[in-house]
Amino acid sequence: MASPVSTSSILLIFLCFLLFPPIHSLSMATTRTTNTRTITTTKTNKPLILPLRTQKVSSLSLPTPPNKLLFHHNVSLTVSLSVGSPPQNVSLVLDTGSELPWLLCDSKTSPSFRPRSSSSYSSIPCSSQTCRSQTHDLPIPASCDASRLCHVALSYTDASSTEGTLSSDLFSLGASRPLRTAFGCMASAYSSAAGDPAVAGMLGMNKGSLSFVSQTNTRRFSYCISDRDSSGILLLGHSALSFLTLKYTPLVKISLPLPYFDRVAYSVQLEGIRVGSVLLPIPKSVLVPDHTGAGQTMVDSGTQFSFLLGAAYDALKIEFLRQTKGVLNPLGEPSFVFQGAFDACFRVPERRPLPHLPQVVLMFQGAEVAVSGERMLYRVAGERRGGDRVWCLTFGNSDLVPLSAYVIGHHHQQNVWVEYDLENGRVGFAPVRCDLASQRLGVVL
């Protein structure tokens, strides 16, 4: 799921084609092949191209569970679309780490969807096949409410949660024709900090049966996030991108249900980590899922920073401190932990640029993701020590969250073209200037 920050003016939506004809009834498991449409990859069809925005949103405002350290995601990738008849414009968090698309409904304090104003809206009864058979991938099983409607509840790693009624309505991306989509019409959702753009919900994009990817039968999608401003680009479908050299790594599949392995996540195998030219001494056993499924590595657009399990994090922190000794001034406050998981923090003079920092390379089978420059550190808002600002390493300790997985967040995906190829069971990475890549596609960010 997802988190500090920049906002830009709303980008115009650029489309390469219209989506599919409208679908007038909610697809069920047994009829999905006839009620959904694939975003095709033929020579005559081009993918749908949409802008992404990076914007600040706050976590769900819910009581903090006792004895649990939390990290708070407040910068997310968002995409604009319209829902209902007549269409209502909403902004949703693009989240490859969760399943069910959902909207806040009828909120008096936050942007939300108004179901009673939509003639195409319908609630899904708990007796329907959609409720009974297609909610099995959700972390919490669906149930029946007092009105015999399908009740869904979601929870996230930062201890936030949301619940409401499984419903359906027409979703439209840009100028595309509407597609009937199942979603959660929720009673609680994200709220925006004062002055920041707000979002109305999430667009779940993992491999689960109710994700937007599955409902539209999208077999390939990709995105690129710029490091220069708050813009990005989302591509639904496949296009021969001749200016990219994508390196692929296979998706990890475990058929047996394991308590800590998310089978519908985009899970890849982390094989090693380099800091500069130094390969960290991390045992292979630390990098692979154990007998419970703990230790998988997930590529997640809904999480801002990246997280490593304790042993790997400690090795990274020790080597980073060694290589930056005399270059970075450690904060020296053991009790200071940014967002509950980032404890490698430094003092940097306010008007001085960051020094040259060692590159961190995440190594996968057949592919690598390199993190360098300013993506290595993040300036903590409001934290000053005299004339210094506080910056923290953008890799967090999963053990402090607690989180039983490695997560590659979208901050470390900046200026990397990331492709999710479900057709071939793999994820592709290619370093690229996102603004230049968008120009090659005919879009100016």
Secondary structure, DSSP 8 states (H G I E B T S, - for coil): ---------------SS-------S---GGGHHHH-------SS---EEEEEEEEE---------TT-------EEEEEEEEETTTTEEEEEEEETT----EEEBS-SSS--B-GGG-TT-EE-BTTSHHHHHS-TTSSS--EE-TTSBEEEEEE-TTS-EEEEEEEEEEEE-TTS--EEEEEEEESS-----TTS----EEEE-SSSTTSHHHHTT--EEEEEE-SSSSEEEEEES----TT---EEEE-----S--TT--TTS-EE-EEEEEETTEE----HHHHS--TTSTTEEEE-TT-SSEEE-HHHHHHHHHHHHHHTBTTBEE---TT--BTTTB--EEEEETTS-------EEEEETTEEEEE-GGGGEEEEEEEEETTEEEEEESEEEGGGTT-SEEEE-GGGGBTEEEEEETTTTEEEEEE--HHHHHHHTT---
